[in-house]
Amino acid sequence: MKAVVLLLSLTLAHEVASGQGKLGPSLYERLGRYDGIAKIADEYLKGVRTDPQVARFSGRGTDSLARARQLLKDQWCALTGGPCVYIGRDMRTTHGGLGITDADWALCIKHDAAATEKCRVSGTDKDEFLALIDSLKRQFVEKDATKQ
């Protein structure tokens, strides 16, 4: 067992020293660090706050909207591998009781995609970001009460 651990350690050390084990830039870096993520978040919020189907979820006061905007940026920064710390509540608690449907979620993802396009994020970076956001779906979408 010790020999296996030693062999793995030596192999990893060799890969790192030769550059083979070097990780590429994080999604946070590839999106343009905090400023890039902030631009995507602002474009996303413009889209959802003007879309009548989902704007109903953001009916808050100015201060509350500003706080939600900052929390979104911090959350996305942290999720993509950046140095930010998200201090908000978990998504299930935050969005519980809003009755968010699959259709609402799909529309929000559409606004996320549009925001990335406006911010000139494309290819695998766009796909990775959207997949990361979409992986949170279970925390937002509630069961349809008519199907229970």
ABEGO torsion letter per residue (X at the ends): XAAAAAAAAAAAAAAAAAGAABBBBBAAAAAGEAAAAAAAAAAAAAAAAABAAAAAAABBBAAAAAAAAAAAAAAAAAAAGBABBBABBBAAAAABGAGBBAAAAAAAAAAAAAAAAAAGBBEAAAAAAAAAAAAAAAAABBBBAAAX
